[in-house]
Amino acid sequence: MLWPDDDETRRRVQRPVGEWNSIRVVNDHNVVTTYINGALIGKGSHPFTYPGWVIFQLEGVAMRFRNIRIRALPD
């Protein structure tokens, strides 16, 4: 289940075309929390059992990435 499912927040925090957005995804004990430009846009759970791929899903738009960092959370 995703919370909050708030399209207005997503629209409000996204930067205009030509500016970079900051995306932060945290998986802490199978609870996945997602932020765009510092604003909480989604939270849900998933029973991840092993390390794997990082995937961004896009629908009909191009996307570019820079300054990607992946790190383990402290225990």
Predicted model as a PDB file, atoms N, CA, C, CB and O in Angstrom, pLDDT in the B-factor column:
MODEL        1                                                                  
ATOM      1  N   MET A   1       0.841  -1.188   0.000  1.00 46.00           N  
ATOM      2  CA  MET A   1       0.000   0.000   0.000  1.00 46.00           C  
ATOM      3  C   MET A   1       0.881   1.243   0.000  1.00 46.00           C  
ATOM      4  CB  MET A   1      -0.954   0.003   1.219  1.00 46.00           C  
ATOM      5  O   MET A   1       1.862   1.316   0.739  1.00 46.00           O  
ATOM      6  N   LEU A   2       0.532   2.202  -0.817  1.00 52.00           N  
ATOM      7  CA  LEU A   2       1.279   3.441  -0.929  1.00 52.00           C  
ATOM      8  C   LEU A   2       0.573   4.535  -0.156  1.00 52.00           C  
ATOM      9  CB  LEU A   2       1.455   3.843  -2.396  1.00 52.00           C  
ATOM     10  O   LEU A   2      -0.647   4.682  -0.225  1.00 52.00           O  
ATOM     11  N   TRP A   3       1.355   5.295   0.577  1.00 55.00           N  
ATOM     12  CA  TRP A   3       0.799   6.407   1.323  1.00 55.00           C  
ATOM     13  C   TRP A   3       1.790   7.560   1.296  1.00 55.00           C  
ATOM     14  CB  TRP A   3       0.467   5.992   2.778  1.00 55.00           C  
ATOM     15  O   TRP A   3       2.973   7.243   1.420  1.00 55.00           O  
ATOM     16  N   PRO A   4       1.507   8.800   1.158  1.00 55.00           N  
ATOM     17  CA  PRO A   4       0.214   9.257   0.679  1.00 55.00           C  
ATOM     18  C   PRO A   4       0.147   9.145  -0.840  1.00 55.00           C  
ATOM     19  CB  PRO A   4      -0.048  10.704   1.124  1.00 55.00           C  
ATOM     20  O   PRO A   4       1.164   9.295  -1.516  1.00 55.00           O  
ATOM     21  N   ASP A   5      -1.001   8.890  -1.363  1.00 62.00           N  
ATOM     22  CA  ASP A   5      -1.181   8.850  -2.813  1.00 62.00           C  
ATOM     23  C   ASP A   5      -1.695  10.229  -3.209  1.00 62.00           C  
ATOM     24  CB  ASP A   5      -2.180   7.689  -3.266  1.00 62.00           C  
ATOM     25  O   ASP A   5      -2.888  10.413  -3.452  1.00 62.00           O  
ATOM     26  N   ASP A   6      -0.794  11.181  -3.269  1.00 70.00           N  
ATOM     27  CA  ASP A   6      -1.155  12.590  -3.355  1.00 70.00           C  
ATOM     28  C   ASP A   6      -0.570  13.223  -4.619  1.00 70.00           C  
ATOM     29  CB  ASP A   6      -0.669  13.343  -2.106  1.00 70.00           C  
ATOM     30  O   ASP A   6       0.562  13.705  -4.599  1.00 70.00           O  
ATOM     31  N   ASP A   7      -1.325  13.225  -5.709  1.00 77.00           N  
ATOM     32  CA  ASP A   7      -0.859  13.806  -6.972  1.00 77.00           C  
ATOM     33  C   ASP A   7      -0.582  15.294  -6.836  1.00 77.00           C  
ATOM     34  CB  ASP A   7      -1.885  13.571  -8.073  1.00 77.00           C  
ATOM     35  O   ASP A   7       0.327  15.810  -7.487  1.00 77.00           O  
ATOM     36  N   GLU A   8      -1.344  15.995  -6.007  1.00 82.00           N  
ATOM     37  CA  GLU A   8      -1.132  17.437  -5.830  1.00 82.00           C  
ATOM     38  C   GLU A   8       0.248  17.713  -5.242  1.00 82.00           C  
ATOM     39  CB  GLU A   8      -2.224  18.036  -4.921  1.00 82.00           C  
ATOM     40  O   GLU A   8       0.930  18.634  -5.693  1.00 82.00           O  
ATOM     41  N   THR A   9       0.673  16.940  -4.249  1.00 84.00           N  
ATOM     42  CA  THR A   9       2.004  17.113  -3.678  1.00 84.00           C  
ATOM     43  C   THR A   9       3.065  16.849  -4.726  1.00 84.00           C  
ATOM     44  CB  THR A   9       2.204  16.189  -2.475  1.00 84.00           C  
ATOM     45  O   THR A   9       4.038  17.597  -4.823  1.00 84.00           O  
ATOM     46  N   ARG A  10       2.894  15.792  -5.517  1.00 80.00           N  
ATOM     47  CA  ARG A  10       3.867  15.498  -6.577  1.00 80.00           C  
ATOM     48  C   ARG A  10       3.994  16.669  -7.545  1.00 80.00           C  
ATOM     49  CB  ARG A  10       3.462  14.227  -7.342  1.00 80.00           C  
ATOM     50  O   ARG A  10       5.105  17.068  -7.894  1.00 80.00           O  
ATOM     51  N   ARG A  11       2.871  17.218  -7.979  1.00 83.00           N  
ATOM     52  CA  ARG A  11       2.896  18.354  -8.909  1.00 83.00           C  
ATOM     53  C   ARG A  11       3.540  19.588  -8.264  1.00 83.00           C  
ATOM     54  CB  ARG A  11       1.466  18.692  -9.378  1.00 83.00           C  
ATOM     55  O   ARG A  11       4.306  20.304  -8.908  1.00 83.00           O  
ATOM     56  N   ARG A  12       3.229  19.824  -7.014  1.00 88.00           N  
ATOM     57  CA  ARG A  12       3.722  21.021  -6.316  1.00 88.00           C  
ATOM     58  C   ARG A  12       5.235  20.997  -6.146  1.00 88.00           C  
ATOM     59  CB  ARG A  12       3.056  21.148  -4.949  1.00 88.00           C  
ATOM     60  O   ARG A  12       5.879  22.038  -6.275  1.00 88.00           O  
ATOM     61  N   VAL A  13       5.817  19.842  -5.860  1.00 89.00           N  
ATOM     62  CA  VAL A  13       7.248  19.789  -5.539  1.00 89.00           C  
ATOM     63  C   VAL A  13       8.145  19.555  -6.746  1.00 89.00           C  
ATOM     64  CB  VAL A  13       7.494  18.711  -4.536  1.00 89.00           C  
ATOM     65  O   VAL A  13       9.355  19.759  -6.652  1.00 89.00           O  
ATOM     66  N   GLN A  14       7.590  19.135  -7.871  1.00 88.00           N  
ATOM     67  CA  GLN A  14       8.428  18.916  -9.047  1.00 88.00           C  
ATOM     68  C   GLN A  14       8.898  20.248  -9.616  1.00 88.00           C  
ATOM     69  CB  GLN A  14       7.663  18.115 -10.118  1.00 88.00           C  
ATOM     70  O   GLN A  14       8.148  21.222  -9.675  1.00 88.00           O  
ATOM     71  N   ARG A  15      10.154  20.262 -10.031  1.00 91.00           N  
ATOM     72  CA  ARG A  15      10.740  21.477 -10.608  1.00 91.00           C  
ATOM     73  C   ARG A  15      10.394  21.576 -12.089  1.00 91.00           C  
ATOM     74  CB  ARG A  15      12.274  21.491 -10.414  1.00 91.00           C  
ATOM     75  O   ARG A  15      10.064  20.567 -12.712  1.00 91.00           O  
ATOM     76  N   PRO A  16      10.466  22.781 -12.665  1.00 90.00           N  
ATOM     77  CA  PRO A  16      10.139  22.977 -14.079  1.00 90.00           C  
ATOM     78  C   PRO A  16      11.089  22.205 -14.999  1.00 90.00           C  
ATOM     79  CB  PRO A  16      10.182  24.463 -14.424  1.00 90.00           C  
ATOM     80  O   PRO A  16      12.184  21.818 -14.592  1.00 90.00           O  
ATOM     81  N   VAL A  17      10.657  21.989 -16.235  1.00 85.00           N  
ATOM     82  CA  VAL A  17      11.484  21.333 -17.241  1.00 85.00           C  
ATOM     83  C   VAL A  17      12.797  22.080 -17.361  1.00 85.00           C  
ATOM     84  CB  VAL A  17      10.760  21.270 -18.608  1.00 85.00           C  
ATOM     85  O   VAL A  17      12.817  23.309 -17.413  1.00 85.00           O  
ATOM     86  N   GLY A  18      13.894  21.341 -17.406  1.00 87.00           N  
ATOM     87  CA  GLY A  18      15.222  21.946 -17.497  1.00 87.00           C  
ATOM     88  C   GLY A  18      15.928  22.051 -16.163  1.00 87.00           C  
ATOM     89  O   GLY A  18      17.133  22.299 -16.126  1.00 87.00           O  
ATOM     90  N   GLU A  19      15.207  21.868 -15.060  1.00 91.00           N  
ATOM     91  CA  GLU A  19      15.814  21.866 -13.724  1.00 91.00           C  
ATOM     92  C   GLU A  19      15.822  20.438 -13.192  1.00 91.00           C  
ATOM     93  CB  GLU A  19      15.042  22.819 -12.747  1.00 91.00           C  
ATOM     94  O   GLU A  19      14.936  19.645 -13.509  1.00 91.00           O  
ATOM     95  N   TRP A  20      16.826  20.118 -12.383  1.00 92.00           N  
ATOM     96  CA  TRP A  20      16.944  18.777 -11.821  1.00 92.00           C  
ATOM     97  C   TRP A  20      16.034  18.608 -10.609  1.00 92.00           C  
ATOM     98  CB  TRP A  20      18.395  18.489 -11.434  1.00 92.00           C  
ATOM     99  O   TRP A  20      15.883  19.521  -9.797  1.00 92.00           O  
ATOM    100  N   ASN A  21      15.431  17.430 -10.501  1.00 91.00           N  
ATOM    101  CA  ASN A  21      14.689  17.039  -9.304  1.00 91.00           C  
ATOM    102  C   ASN A  21      15.581  16.145  -8.462  1.00 91.00           C  
ATOM    103  CB  ASN A  21      13.354  16.314  -9.668  1.00 91.00           C  
ATOM    104  O   ASN A  21      16.430  15.429  -8.992  1.00 91.00           O  
ATOM    105  N   SER A  22      15.392  16.186  -7.171  1.00 93.00           N  
ATOM    106  CA  SER A  22      16.097  15.310  -6.244  1.00 93.00           C  
ATOM    107  C   SER A  22      15.132  14.215  -5.808  1.00 93.00           C  
ATOM    108  CB  SER A  22      16.651  16.106  -5.011  1.00 93.00           C  
ATOM    109  O   SER A  22      14.027  14.500  -5.346  1.00 93.00           O  
ATOM    110  N   ILE A  23      15.550  12.967  -5.954  1.00 90.00           N  
ATOM    111  CA  ILE A  23      14.717  11.835  -5.543  1.00 90.00           C  
ATOM    112  C   ILE A  23      15.476  11.045  -4.490  1.00 90.00           C  
ATOM    113  CB  ILE A  23      14.339  10.925  -6.764  1.00 90.00           C  
ATOM    114  O   ILE A  23      16.646  10.711  -4.678  1.00 90.00           O  
ATOM    115  N   ARG A  24      14.814  10.752  -3.389  1.00 91.00           N  
ATOM    116  CA  ARG A  24      15.419   9.939  -2.322  1.00 91.00           C  
ATOM    117  C   ARG A  24      14.482   8.770  -2.040  1.00 91.00           C  
ATOM    118  CB  ARG A  24      15.677  10.792  -1.013  1.00 91.00           C  
ATOM    119  O   ARG A  24      13.291   8.958  -1.794  1.00 91.00           O  
ATOM    120  N   VAL A  25      15.038   7.565  -2.081  1.00 89.00           N  
ATOM    121  CA  VAL A  25      14.273   6.360  -1.792  1.00 89.00           C  
ATOM    122  C   VAL A  25      14.976   5.638  -0.655  1.00 89.00           C  
ATOM    123  CB  VAL A  25      14.136   5.441  -3.059  1.00 89.00           C  
ATOM    124  O   VAL A  25      16.163   5.327  -0.752  1.00 89.00           O  
ATOM    125  N   VAL A  26      14.253   5.370   0.418  1.00 89.00           N  
ATOM    126  CA  VAL A  26      14.821   4.710   1.592  1.00 89.00           C  
ATOM    127  C   VAL A  26      14.067   3.405   1.831  1.00 89.00           C  
ATOM    128  CB  VAL A  26      14.749   5.636   2.851  1.00 89.00           C  
ATOM    129  O   VAL A  26      12.842   3.398   1.951  1.00 89.00           O  
ATOM    130  N   ASN A  27      14.816   2.295   1.901  1.00 85.00           N  
ATOM    131  CA  ASN A  27      14.237   1.004   2.272  1.00 85.00           C  
ATOM    132  C   ASN A  27      14.786   0.659   3.656  1.00 85.00           C  
ATOM    133  CB  ASN A  27      14.579  -0.128   1.205  1.00 85.00           C  
ATOM    134  O   ASN A  27      15.941   0.253   3.786  1.00 85.00           O  
ATOM    135  N   ASP A  28      13.973   0.819   4.668  1.00 85.00           N  
ATOM    136  CA  ASP A  28      14.387   0.561   6.043  1.00 85.00           C  
ATOM    137  C   ASP A  28      13.499  -0.528   6.622  1.00 85.00           C  
ATOM    138  CB  ASP A  28      14.315   1.854   6.909  1.00 85.00           C  
ATOM    139  O   ASP A  28      12.331  -0.293   6.931  1.00 85.00           O  
ATOM    140  N   HIS A  29      14.059  -1.717   6.765  1.00 82.00           N  
ATOM    141  CA  HIS A  29      13.326  -2.876   7.289  1.00 82.00           C  
ATOM    142  C   HIS A  29      12.044  -3.132   6.497  1.00 82.00           C  
ATOM    143  CB  HIS A  29      12.990  -2.665   8.772  1.00 82.00           C  
ATOM    144  O   HIS A  29      10.966  -3.315   7.064  1.00 82.00           O  
ATOM    145  N   ASN A  30      12.195  -3.138   5.158  1.00 83.00           N  
ATOM    146  CA  ASN A  30      11.105  -3.451   4.222  1.00 83.00           C  
ATOM    147  C   ASN A  30      10.028  -2.370   4.135  1.00 83.00           C  
ATOM    148  CB  ASN A  30      10.463  -4.746   4.619  1.00 83.00           C  
ATOM    149  O   ASN A  30       8.976  -2.604   3.540  1.00 83.00           O  
ATOM    150  N   VAL A  31      10.264  -1.203   4.712  1.00 88.00           N  
ATOM    151  CA  VAL A  31       9.372  -0.058   4.532  1.00 88.00           C  
ATOM    152  C   VAL A  31      10.072   0.896   3.576  1.00 88.00           C  
ATOM    153  CB  VAL A  31       9.025   0.646   5.911  1.00 88.00           C  
ATOM    154  O   VAL A  31      11.149   1.409   3.879  1.00 88.00           O  
ATOM    155  N   VAL A  32       9.460   1.131   2.422  1.00 87.00           N  
ATOM    156  CA  VAL A  32      10.050   1.967   1.383  1.00 87.00           C  
ATOM    157  C   VAL A  32       9.400   3.346   1.434  1.00 87.00           C  
ATOM    158  CB  VAL A  32       9.878   1.321  -0.026  1.00 87.00           C  
ATOM    159  O   VAL A  32       8.183   3.474   1.307  1.00 87.00           O  
ATOM    160  N   THR A  33      10.233   4.385   1.623  1.00 89.00           N  
ATOM    161  CA  THR A  33       9.758   5.756   1.702  1.00 89.00           C  
ATOM    162  C   THR A  33      10.395   6.535   0.555  1.00 89.00           C  
ATOM    163  CB  THR A  33      10.096   6.402   3.090  1.00 89.00           C  
ATOM    164  O   THR A  33      11.603   6.440   0.336  1.00 89.00           O  
ATOM    165  N   THR A  34       9.589   7.307  -0.179  1.00 88.00           N  
ATOM    166  CA  THR A  34      10.065   8.037  -1.349  1.00 88.00           C  
ATOM    167  C   THR A  34       9.813   9.529  -1.181  1.00 88.00           C  
ATOM    168  CB  THR A  34       9.383   7.520  -2.625  1.00 88.00           C  
ATOM    169  O   THR A  34       8.737   9.948  -0.755  1.00 88.00           O  
ATOM    170  N   TYR A  35      10.834  10.329  -1.525  1.00 91.00           N  
ATOM    171  CA  TYR A  35      10.763  11.780  -1.437  1.00 91.00           C  
ATOM    172  C   TYR A  35      11.134  12.382  -2.782  1.00 91.00           C  
ATOM    173  CB  TYR A  35      11.692  12.314  -0.321  1.00 91.00           C  
ATOM    174  O   TYR A  35      12.036  11.877  -3.451  1.00 91.00           O  
ATOM    175  N   ILE A  36      10.463  13.448  -3.194  1.00 89.00           N  
ATOM    176  CA  ILE A  36      10.880  14.259  -4.329  1.00 89.00           C  
ATOM    177  C   ILE A  36      11.144  15.658  -3.793  1.00 89.00           C  
ATOM    178  CB  ILE A  36       9.797  14.269  -5.478  1.00 89.00           C  
ATOM    179  O   ILE A  36      10.270  16.285  -3.194  1.00 89.00           O  
ATOM    180  N   ASN A  37      12.369  16.139  -4.020  1.00 93.00           N  
ATOM    181  CA  ASN A  37      12.780  17.473  -3.567  1.00 93.00           C  
ATOM    182  C   ASN A  37      12.444  17.700  -2.092  1.00 93.00           C  
ATOM    183  CB  ASN A  37      12.108  18.552  -4.424  1.00 93.00           C  
ATOM    184  O   ASN A  37      12.004  18.782  -1.702  1.00 93.00           O  
ATOM    185  N   GLY A  38      12.658  16.669  -1.284  1.00 92.00           N  
ATOM    186  CA  GLY A  38      12.474  16.758   0.157  1.00 92.00           C  
ATOM    187  C   GLY A  38      11.068  16.520   0.666  1.00 92.00           C  
ATOM    188  O   GLY A  38      10.861  16.455   1.877  1.00 92.00           O  
ATOM    189  N   ALA A  39      10.087  16.386  -0.227  1.00 90.00           N  
ATOM    190  CA  ALA A  39       8.698  16.187   0.197  1.00 90.00           C  
ATOM    191  C   ALA A  39       8.334  14.704   0.126  1.00 90.00           C  
ATOM    192  CB  ALA A  39       7.730  17.023  -0.683  1.00 90.00           C  
ATOM    193  O   ALA A  39       8.608  14.043  -0.875  1.00 90.00           O  
ATOM    194  N   LEU A  40       7.725  14.191   1.173  1.00 90.00           N  
ATOM    195  CA  LEU A  40       7.260  12.808   1.197  1.00 90.00           C  
ATOM    196  C   LEU A  40       6.171  12.620   0.148  1.00 90.00           C  
ATOM    197  CB  LEU A  40       6.738  12.423   2.604  1.00 90.00           C  
ATOM    198  O   LEU A  40       5.157  13.318   0.169  1.00 90.00           O  
ATOM    199  N   ILE A  41       6.380  11.677  -0.768  1.00 86.00           N  
ATOM    200  CA  ILE A  41       5.354  11.425  -1.780  1.00 86.00           C  
ATOM    201  C   ILE A  41       4.829  10.004  -1.746  1.00 86.00           C  
ATOM    202  CB  ILE A  41       5.900  11.720  -3.147  1.00 86.00           C  
ATOM    203  O   ILE A  41       3.812   9.712  -2.375  1.00 86.00           O  
ATOM    204  N   GLY A  42       5.495   9.111  -1.027  1.00 85.00           N  
ATOM    205  CA  GLY A  42       4.993   7.747  -0.972  1.00 85.00           C  
ATOM    206  C   GLY A  42       5.659   6.940   0.115  1.00 85.00           C  
ATOM    207  O   GLY A  42       6.823   7.158   0.450  1.00 85.00           O  
ATOM    208  N   LYS A  43       4.902   6.001   0.664  1.00 88.00           N  
ATOM    209  CA  LYS A  43       5.433   5.113   1.689  1.00 88.00           C  
ATOM    210  C   LYS A  43       4.661   3.815   1.603  1.00 88.00           C  
ATOM    211  CB  LYS A  43       5.333   5.745   3.120  1.00 88.00           C  
ATOM    212  O   LYS A  43       3.433   3.818   1.519  1.00 88.00           O  
ATOM    213  N   GLY A  44       5.371   2.719   1.622  1.00 88.00           N  
ATOM    214  CA  GLY A  44       4.720   1.420   1.544  1.00 88.00           C  
ATOM    215  C   GLY A  44       5.670   0.339   2.026  1.00 88.00           C  
ATOM    216  O   GLY A  44       6.795   0.627   2.433  1.00 88.00           O  
ATOM    217  N   SER A  45       5.223  -0.885   1.979  1.00 88.00           N  
ATOM    218  CA  SER A  45       6.080  -1.979   2.421  1.00 88.00           C  
ATOM    219  C   SER A  45       6.208  -3.016   1.315  1.00 88.00           C  
ATOM    220  CB  SER A  45       5.526  -2.626   3.705  1.00 88.00           C  
ATOM    221  O   SER A  45       5.328  -3.165   0.468  1.00 88.00           O  
ATOM    222  N   HIS A  46       7.328  -3.728   1.347  1.00 81.00           N  
ATOM    223  CA  HIS A  46       7.596  -4.788   0.392  1.00 81.00           C  
ATOM    224  C   HIS A  46       8.540  -5.769   1.066  1.00 81.00           C  
ATOM    225  CB  HIS A  46       8.200  -4.231  -0.945  1.00 81.00           C  
ATOM    226  O   HIS A  46       9.500  -5.349   1.713  1.00 81.00           O  
ATOM    227  N   PRO A  47       8.292  -7.056   0.932  1.00 80.00           N  
ATOM    228  CA  PRO A  47       9.132  -8.054   1.605  1.00 80.00           C  
ATOM    229  C   PRO A  47      10.429  -8.342   0.838  1.00 80.00           C  
ATOM    230  CB  PRO A  47       8.349  -9.348   1.788  1.00 80.00           C  
ATOM    231  O   PRO A  47      10.629  -9.462   0.370  1.00 80.00           O  
ATOM    232  N   PHE A  48      11.309  -7.346   0.706  1.00 73.00           N  
ATOM    233  CA  PHE A  48      12.593  -7.566   0.046  1.00 73.00           C  
ATOM    234  C   PHE A  48      13.389  -8.594   0.834  1.00 73.00           C  
ATOM    235  CB  PHE A  48      13.388  -6.240  -0.089  1.00 73.00           C  
ATOM    236  O   PHE A  48      13.476  -8.505   2.059  1.00 73.00           O  
ATOM    237  N   THR A  49      13.961  -9.554   0.152  1.00 71.00           N  
ATOM    238  CA  THR A  49      14.688 -10.604   0.859  1.00 71.00           C  
ATOM    239  C   THR A  49      16.168 -10.653   0.518  1.00 71.00           C  
ATOM    240  CB  THR A  49      14.071 -11.928   0.562  1.00 71.00           C  
ATOM    241  O   THR A  49      16.930 -11.332   1.206  1.00 71.00           O  
ATOM    242  N   TYR A  50      16.597  -9.949  -0.533  1.00 73.00           N  
ATOM    243  CA  TYR A  50      18.015  -9.964  -0.908  1.00 73.00           C  
ATOM    244  C   TYR A  50      18.323  -8.722  -1.739  1.00 73.00           C  
ATOM    245  CB  TYR A  50      18.375 -11.264  -1.702  1.00 73.00           C  
ATOM    246  O   TYR A  50      17.424  -8.120  -2.325  1.00 73.00           O  
ATOM    247  N   PRO A  51      19.613  -8.338  -1.786  1.00 75.00           N  
ATOM    248  CA  PRO A  51      19.992  -7.174  -2.591  1.00 75.00           C  
ATOM    249  C   PRO A  51      19.667  -7.403  -4.060  1.00 75.00           C  
ATOM    250  CB  PRO A  51      21.485  -6.866  -2.425  1.00 75.00           C  
ATOM    251  O   PRO A  51      19.666  -8.542  -4.526  1.00 75.00           O  
ATOM    252  N   GLY A  52      19.395  -6.341  -4.783  1.00 75.00           N  
ATOM    253  CA  GLY A  52      19.067  -6.494  -6.192  1.00 75.00           C  
ATOM    254  C   GLY A  52      19.170  -5.194  -6.948  1.00 75.00           C  
ATOM    255  O   GLY A  52      19.960  -4.320  -6.590  1.00 75.00           O  
ATOM    256  N   TRP A  53      18.393  -5.063  -7.973  1.00 77.00           N  
ATOM    257  CA  TRP A  53      18.419  -3.928  -8.873  1.00 77.00           C  
ATOM    258  C   TRP A  53      17.682  -2.726  -8.285  1.00 77.00           C  
ATOM    259  CB  TRP A  53      17.813  -4.310 -10.207  1.00 77.00           C  
ATOM    260  O   TRP A  53      16.776  -2.862  -7.462  1.00 77.00           O  
ATOM    261  N   VAL A  54      18.107  -1.544  -8.739  1.00 77.00           N  
ATOM    262  CA  VAL A  54      17.380  -0.305  -8.467  1.00 77.00           C  
ATOM    263  C   VAL A  54      16.688   0.063  -9.776  1.00 77.00           C  
ATOM    264  CB  VAL A  54      18.345   0.862  -7.949  1.00 77.00           C  
ATOM    265  O   VAL A  54      17.341   0.152 -10.816  1.00 77.00           O  
ATOM    266  N   ILE A  55      15.382   0.278  -9.735  1.00 77.00           N  
ATOM    267  CA  ILE A  55      14.615   0.502 -10.956  1.00 77.00           C  
ATOM    268  C   ILE A  55      13.767   1.762 -10.811  1.00 77.00           C  
ATOM    269  CB  ILE A  55      13.723  -0.719 -11.275  1.00 77.00           C  
ATOM    270  O   ILE A  55      13.117   1.971  -9.788  1.00 77.00           O  
ATOM    271  N   PHE A  56      13.782   2.595 -11.847  1.00 77.00           N  
ATOM    272  CA  PHE A  56      12.864   3.729 -11.946  1.00 77.00           C  
ATOM    273  C   PHE A  56      11.915   3.439 -13.088  1.00 77.00           C  
ATOM    274  CB  PHE A  56      13.628   5.086 -12.168  1.00 77.00           C  
ATOM    275  O   PHE A  56      12.358   3.106 -14.187  1.00 77.00           O  
ATOM    276  N   GLN A  57      10.629   3.556 -12.854  1.00 77.00           N  
ATOM    277  CA  GLN A  57       9.627   3.305 -13.886  1.00 77.00           C  
ATOM    278  C   GLN A  57       9.157   4.630 -14.474  1.00 77.00           C  
ATOM    279  CB  GLN A  57       8.429   2.506 -13.313  1.00 77.00           C  
ATOM    280  O   GLN A  57       8.734   5.531 -13.750  1.00 77.00           O  
ATOM    281  N   LEU A  58       9.239   4.730 -15.791  1.00 77.00           N  
ATOM    282  CA  LEU A  58       8.804   5.931 -16.501  1.00 77.00           C  
ATOM    283  C   LEU A  58       7.760   5.537 -17.519  1.00 77.00           C  
ATOM    284  CB  LEU A  58       9.997   6.653 -17.183  1.00 77.00           C  
ATOM    285  O   LEU A  58       7.742   4.405 -18.003  1.00 77.00           O  
ATOM    286  N   GLU A  59       6.909   6.457 -17.837  1.00 82.00           N  
ATOM    287  CA  GLU A  59       5.877   6.165 -18.828  1.00 82.00           C  
ATOM    288  C   GLU A  59       5.830   7.279 -19.853  1.00 82.00           C  
ATOM    289  CB  GLU A  59       4.499   5.984 -18.160  1.00 82.00           C  
ATOM    290  O   GLU A  59       5.215   8.322 -19.628  1.00 82.00           O  
ATOM    291  N   GLY A  60       6.495   7.044 -20.998  1.00 84.00           N  
ATOM    292  CA  GLY A  60       6.415   7.956 -22.126  1.00 84.00           C  
ATOM    293  C   GLY A  60       7.268   9.201 -22.052  1.00 84.00           C  
ATOM    294  O   GLY A  60       7.052  10.132 -22.828  1.00 84.00           O  
ATOM    295  N   VAL A  61       8.240   9.252 -21.139  1.00 80.00           N  
ATOM    296  CA  VAL A  61       9.116  10.418 -21.048  1.00 80.00           C  
ATOM    297  C   VAL A  61      10.568   9.971 -20.928  1.00 80.00           C  
ATOM    298  CB  VAL A  61       8.725  11.305 -19.846  1.00 80.00           C  
ATOM    299  O   VAL A  61      10.849   8.867 -20.462  1.00 80.00           O  
ATOM    300  N   ALA A  62      11.477  10.825 -21.348  1.00 82.00           N  
ATOM    301  CA  ALA A  62      12.905  10.546 -21.194  1.00 82.00           C  
ATOM    302  C   ALA A  62      13.348  10.959 -19.795  1.00 82.00           C  
ATOM    303  CB  ALA A  62      13.741  11.289 -22.278  1.00 82.00           C  
ATOM    304  O   ALA A  62      12.769  11.864 -19.194  1.00 82.00           O  
ATOM    305  N   MET A  63      14.377  10.289 -19.280  1.00 82.00           N  
ATOM    306  CA  MET A  63      14.894  10.649 -17.968  1.00 82.00           C  
ATOM    307  C   MET A  63      16.410  10.552 -17.999  1.00 82.00           C  
ATOM    308  CB  MET A  63      14.302   9.737 -16.860  1.00 82.00           C  
ATOM    309  O   MET A  63      16.973   9.648 -18.616  1.00 82.00           O  
ATOM    310  N   ARG A  64      17.060  11.486 -17.333  1.00 86.00           N  
ATOM    311  CA  ARG A  64      18.512  11.466 -17.199  1.00 86.00           C  
ATOM    312  C   ARG A  64      18.841  11.444 -15.712  1.00 86.00           C  
ATOM    313  CB  ARG A  64      19.174  12.700 -17.911  1.00 86.00           C  
ATOM    314  O   ARG A  64      18.093  11.963 -14.884  1.00 86.00           O  
ATOM    315  N   PHE A  65      19.977  10.830 -15.393  1.00 87.00           N  
ATOM    316  CA  PHE A  65      20.399  10.707 -14.001  1.00 87.00           C  
ATOM    317  C   PHE A  65      21.779  11.318 -13.820  1.00 87.00           C  
ATOM    318  CB  PHE A  65      20.401   9.231 -13.557  1.00 87.00           C  
ATOM    319  O   PHE A  65      22.594  11.327 -14.742  1.00 87.00           O  
ATOM    320  N   ARG A  66      22.029  11.827 -12.620  1.00 90.00           N  
ATOM    321  CA  ARG A  66      23.364  12.284 -12.244  1.00 90.00           C  
ATOM    322  C   ARG A  66      23.485  12.178 -10.729  1.00 90.00           C  
ATOM    323  CB  ARG A  66      23.630  13.754 -12.736  1.00 90.00           C  
ATOM    324  O   ARG A  66      22.485  12.185 -10.010  1.00 90.00           O  
ATOM    325  N   ASN A  67      24.707  12.081 -10.264  1.00 91.00           N  
ATOM    326  CA  ASN A  67      25.008  12.045  -8.825  1.00 91.00           C  
ATOM    327  C   ASN A  67      24.214  10.974  -8.083  1.00 91.00           C  
ATOM    328  CB  ASN A  67      24.725  13.401  -8.203  1.00 91.00           C  
ATOM    329  O   ASN A  67      23.628  11.247  -7.036  1.00 91.00           O  
ATOM    330  N   ILE A  68      24.193   9.763  -8.620  1.00 89.00           N  
ATOM    331  CA  ILE A  68      23.488   8.666  -7.952  1.00 89.00           C  
ATOM    332  C   ILE A  68      24.366   8.121  -6.831  1.00 89.00           C  
ATOM    333  CB  ILE A  68      23.116   7.535  -8.964  1.00 89.00           C  
ATOM    334  O   ILE A  68      25.547   7.839  -7.035  1.00 89.00           O  
ATOM    335  N   ARG A  69      23.789   7.980  -5.668  1.00 89.00           N  
ATOM    336  CA  ARG A  69      24.492   7.424  -4.510  1.00 89.00           C  
ATOM    337  C   ARG A  69      23.635   6.325  -3.907  1.00 89.00           C  
ATOM    338  CB  ARG A  69      24.808   8.528  -3.451  1.00 89.00           C  
ATOM    339  O   ARG A  69      22.432   6.495  -3.710  1.00 89.00           O  
ATOM    340  N   ILE A  70      24.265   5.202  -3.617  1.00 87.00           N  
ATOM    341  CA  ILE A  70      23.578   4.108  -2.943  1.00 87.00           C  
ATOM    342  C   ILE A  70      24.401   3.762  -1.720  1.00 87.00           C  
ATOM    343  CB  ILE A  70      23.387   2.861  -3.884  1.00 87.00           C  
ATOM    344  O   ILE A  70      25.601   3.505  -1.812  1.00 87.00           O  
ATOM    345  N   ARG A  71      23.741   3.760  -0.577  1.00 85.00           N  
ATOM    346  CA  ARG A  71      24.485   3.447   0.647  1.00 85.00           C  
ATOM    347  C   ARG A  71      23.621   2.647   1.592  1.00 85.00           C  
ATOM    348  CB  ARG A  71      24.976   4.726   1.336  1.00 85.00           C  
ATOM    349  O   ARG A  71      22.392   2.710   1.551  1.00 85.00           O  
ATOM    350  N   ALA A  72      24.287   1.897   2.440  1.00 82.00           N  
ATOM    351  CA  ALA A  72      23.581   1.094   3.444  1.00 82.00           C  
ATOM    352  C   ALA A  72      23.226   1.989   4.622  1.00 82.00           C  
ATOM    353  CB  ALA A  72      24.447  -0.124   3.911  1.00 82.00           C  
ATOM    354  O   ALA A  72      23.990   2.876   5.003  1.00 82.00           O  
ATOM    355  N   LEU A  73      22.041   1.736   5.194  1.00 78.00           N  
ATOM    356  CA  LEU A  73      21.648   2.445   6.404  1.00 78.00           C  
ATOM    357  C   LEU A  73      22.387   1.846   7.593  1.00 78.00           C  
ATOM    358  CB  LEU A  73      20.110   2.378   6.616  1.00 78.00           C  
ATOM    359  O   LEU A  73      22.660   0.645   7.604  1.00 78.00           O  
ATOM    360  N   PRO A  74      22.712   2.648   8.584  1.00 81.00           N  
ATOM    361  CA  PRO A  74      23.345   2.090   9.778  1.00 81.00           C  
ATOM    362  C   PRO A  74      22.388   1.146  10.497  1.00 81.00           C  
ATOM    363  CB  PRO A  74      23.799   3.214  10.727  1.00 81.00           C  
ATOM    364  O   PRO A  74      21.173   1.341  10.479  1.00 81.00           O  
ATOM    365  N   ASP A  75      22.943   0.139  11.119  1.00 73.00           N  
ATOM    366  CA  ASP A  75      22.106  -0.833  11.860  1.00 73.00           C  
ATOM    367  C   ASP A  75      21.482  -0.234  13.076  1.00 73.00           C  
ATOM    368  CB  ASP A  75      22.915  -2.032  12.269  1.00 73.00           C  
ATOM    369  O   ASP A  75      20.756  -0.918  13.798  1.00 73.00           O  
TER     370      ASP A  75                                                      
ENDMDL                                                                          
END                                                                             
